[in-house]
Amino acid sequence: MKHIILFTLCLLSLNVRAQENFDFSKKQIPVWELAKENTIAVARAMPENNYKYTPVEGVKSFGQQMTHISNSLLSMHTRFILKESYIGKEKRASGMTKTQIINDLEKSFNTVLESLKSLKDSDLQSIGKSGGVFSLTKWQSLLFMGDHITNHRAKAVLYLRLNNIKPPQYGYN
């Protein structure tokens, strides 16, 4: 019986140790690098003269989809991960060139990627997104941010297809 208890305690301590060293943010870096690569590829695929294209009235143009990704990445990162105020920093696609929009996308993704390098699992257990229907921890907030990007990138891919432009190949690994 002593051996079973000792064995169980050893297994539990190994499990706790594994949880302490999970390094969620480090494991997210390749995921975010791929999201950056895929998003930039979609942004590059649309000719600049089609950045104002919108499939129907009342929805974001292609350029607005791209700036929304950039703006929301910075906004959510600042509010949910850094827990700082983010007011009045939104950029608008109108008046921006394709190159400027792509540069902003790269900067936004790089901001998140830099942050991921220094976040520890213990940091990610605290509340990130608060308010709304429910709160999210910081690690859940990162997943939410990724989901939001995917949503708008998918819309942008549809805009490419509606303009008879073959979208970049999507691949996760």
Secondary structure as a PSIPRED ss2 file (coil, helix, strand):
# PSIPRED VFORMAT (PSIPRED V4.0)

   1 M C   1.000  0.000  0.000
   2 K H   0.000  1.000  0.000
   3 H H   0.000  1.000  0.000
   4 I H   0.000  1.000  0.000
   5 I H   0.000  1.000  0.000
   6 L H   0.000  1.000  0.000
   7 F H   0.000  1.000  0.000
   8 T H   0.000  1.000  0.000
   9 L H   0.000  1.000  0.000
  10 C H   0.000  1.000  0.000
  11 L H   0.000  1.000  0.000
  12 L H   0.000  1.000  0.000
  13 S H   0.000  1.000  0.000
  14 L H   0.000  1.000  0.000
  15 N H   0.000  1.000  0.000
  16 V H   0.000  1.000  0.000
  17 R H   0.000  1.000  0.000
  18 A H   0.000  1.000  0.000
  19 Q H   0.000  1.000  0.000
  20 E H   0.000  1.000  0.000
  21 N C   1.000  0.000  0.000
  22 F C   1.000  0.000  0.000
  23 D C   1.000  0.000  0.000
  24 F H   0.000  1.000  0.000
  25 S H   0.000  1.000  0.000
  26 K H   0.000  1.000  0.000
  27 K H   0.000  1.000  0.000
  28 Q H   0.000  1.000  0.000
  29 I H   0.000  1.000  0.000
  30 P H   0.000  1.000  0.000
  31 V H   0.000  1.000  0.000
  32 W H   0.000  1.000  0.000
  33 E H   0.000  1.000  0.000
  34 L H   0.000  1.000  0.000
  35 A H   0.000  1.000  0.000
  36 K H   0.000  1.000  0.000
  37 E H   0.000  1.000  0.000
  38 N H   0.000  1.000  0.000
  39 T H   0.000  1.000  0.000
  40 I H   0.000  1.000  0.000
  41 A H   0.000  1.000  0.000
  42 V H   0.000  1.000  0.000
  43 A H   0.000  1.000  0.000
  44 R H   0.000  1.000  0.000
  45 A H   0.000  1.000  0.000
  46 M C   1.000  0.000  0.000
  47 P C   1.000  0.000  0.000
  48 E H   0.000  1.000  0.000
  49 N H   0.000  1.000  0.000
  50 N H   0.000  1.000  0.000
  51 Y C   1.000  0.000  0.000
  52 K C   1.000  0.000  0.000
  53 Y C   1.000  0.000  0.000
  54 T C   1.000  0.000  0.000
  55 P C   1.000  0.000  0.000
  56 V C   1.000  0.000  0.000
  57 E C   1.000  0.000  0.000
  58 G C   1.000  0.000  0.000
  59 V C   1.000  0.000  0.000
  60 K C   1.000  0.000  0.000
  61 S C   1.000  0.000  0.000
  62 F H   0.000  1.000  0.000
  63 G H   0.000  1.000  0.000
  64 Q H   0.000  1.000  0.000
  65 Q H   0.000  1.000  0.000
  66 M H   0.000  1.000  0.000
  67 T H   0.000  1.000  0.000
  68 H H   0.000  1.000  0.000
  69 I H   0.000  1.000  0.000
  70 S H   0.000  1.000  0.000
  71 N H   0.000  1.000  0.000
  72 S H   0.000  1.000  0.000
  73 L H   0.000  1.000  0.000
  74 L H   0.000  1.000  0.000
  75 S H   0.000  1.000  0.000
  76 M H   0.000  1.000  0.000
  77 H H   0.000  1.000  0.000
  78 T H   0.000  1.000  0.000
  79 R H   0.000  1.000  0.000
  80 F H   0.000  1.000  0.000
  81 I H   0.000  1.000  0.000
  82 L C   1.000  0.000  0.000
  83 K C   1.000  0.000  0.000
  84 E C   1.000  0.000  0.000
  85 S C   1.000  0.000  0.000
  86 Y C   1.000  0.000  0.000
  87 I C   1.000  0.000  0.000
  88 G C   1.000  0.000  0.000
  89 K C   1.000  0.000  0.000
  90 E C   1.000  0.000  0.000
  91 K C   1.000  0.000  0.000
  92 R C   1.000  0.000  0.000
  93 A C   1.000  0.000  0.000
  94 S C   1.000  0.000  0.000
  95 G C   1.000  0.000  0.000
  96 M C   1.000  0.000  0.000
  97 T C   1.000  0.000  0.000
  98 K H   0.000  1.000  0.000
  99 T H   0.000  1.000  0.000
 100 Q H   0.000  1.000  0.000
 101 I H   0.000  1.000  0.000
 102 I H   0.000  1.000  0.000
 103 N H   0.000  1.000  0.000
 104 D H   0.000  1.000  0.000
 105 L H   0.000  1.000  0.000
 106 E H   0.000  1.000  0.000
 107 K H   0.000  1.000  0.000
 108 S H   0.000  1.000  0.000
 109 F H   0.000  1.000  0.000
 110 N H   0.000  1.000  0.000
 111 T H   0.000  1.000  0.000
 112 V H   0.000  1.000  0.000
 113 L H   0.000  1.000  0.000
 114 E H   0.000  1.000  0.000
 115 S H   0.000  1.000  0.000
 116 L H   0.000  1.000  0.000
 117 K H   0.000  1.000  0.000
 118 S H   0.000  1.000  0.000
 119 L C   1.000  0.000  0.000
 120 K C   1.000  0.000  0.000
 121 D H   0.000  1.000  0.000
 122 S H   0.000  1.000  0.000
 123 D H   0.000  1.000  0.000
 124 L H   0.000  1.000  0.000
 125 Q C   1.000  0.000  0.000
 126 S C   1.000  0.000  0.000
 127 I E   0.000  0.000  1.000
 128 G C   1.000  0.000  0.000
 129 K C   1.000  0.000  0.000
 130 S C   1.000  0.000  0.000
 131 G C   1.000  0.000  0.000
 132 G C   1.000  0.000  0.000
 133 V C   1.000  0.000  0.000
 134 F C   1.000  0.000  0.000
 135 S C   1.000  0.000  0.000
 136 L C   1.000  0.000  0.000
 137 T E   0.000  0.000  1.000
 138 K H   0.000  1.000  0.000
 139 W H   0.000  1.000  0.000
 140 Q H   0.000  1.000  0.000
 141 S H   0.000  1.000  0.000
 142 L H   0.000  1.000  0.000
 143 L H   0.000  1.000  0.000
 144 F H   0.000  1.000  0.000
 145 M H   0.000  1.000  0.000
 146 G H   0.000  1.000  0.000
 147 D H   0.000  1.000  0.000
 148 H H   0.000  1.000  0.000
 149 I H   0.000  1.000  0.000
 150 T H   0.000  1.000  0.000
 151 N H   0.000  1.000  0.000
 152 H H   0.000  1.000  0.000
 153 R H   0.000  1.000  0.000
 154 A H   0.000  1.000  0.000
 155 K H   0.000  1.000  0.000
 156 A H   0.000  1.000  0.000
 157 V H   0.000  1.000  0.000
 158 L H   0.000  1.000  0.000
 159 Y H   0.000  1.000  0.000
 160 L H   0.000  1.000  0.000
 161 R H   0.000  1.000  0.000
 162 L H   0.000  1.000  0.000
 163 N C   1.000  0.000  0.000
 164 N C   1.000  0.000  0.000
 165 I C   1.000  0.000  0.000
 166 K C   1.000  0.000  0.000
 167 P C   1.000  0.000  0.000
 168 P C   1.000  0.000  0.000
 169 Q C   1.000  0.000  0.000
 170 Y C   1.000  0.000  0.000
 171 G C   1.000  0.000  0.000
 172 Y C   1.000  0.000  0.000
 173 N C   1.000  0.000  0.000
